[in-house]
């Protein structure tokens, strides 16, 4: 099985050598994505996907803004009949997807199609509005919420981890463009780059 290599690896390694300042107002880096699958359906999607969600510890589909977490698996409801499932343990998702009723769901492996850029630090609340046209105040965009939006004209999913930390799920094709845009907007505040290469994980077998 081929090993995945992030398109940001060289950029981050080069930047981290001279910009690793854990006390900087902003810290930028990449996190392990793990396994990421989109699961979609048609008529009566909630009933069809229930066996998959039940194995993972989720009840129902949830809402369109909240990230649900169960036993290390994240669930994002990105459309009325579509969810994203993310987990570092490939086997956990594989076992759950094998419970899908035949012909009722369509599962798409996005594990090689997205990367995760993490933005954290005390200046994050000032940086984020420069990246995306959203209100990032905690009452409006609380912890463990997410939004599908655009950064520099590129579709991304933004998840809030804490008051001062966000994960950006970005298409691999546009990863370098988004990374450079984040760095450009972070420069006025001052930032450090954290070199923490993502864990290499294989792709899941199709259920």
Secondary structure, 3 states (H helix, E strand, C coil): CCCCCCCCHHHHHHHHHHHCCCCCCEEEEEECCCEEEEEEECCCHHHHHHHHHHHHCCCCCCCCCECEEECCEEEEEEECCEEEEEECCHHHHHHHHCCCCCCCEEEEECCCCEEEEEEECCCHHHHHHHHCCCCCCCCCCCCCEEEEEEECCEEEEEEEEECCEEEEEEEHHHHHHHHHHHHHHHCCCCEEEECCCCCCCCCCCCC
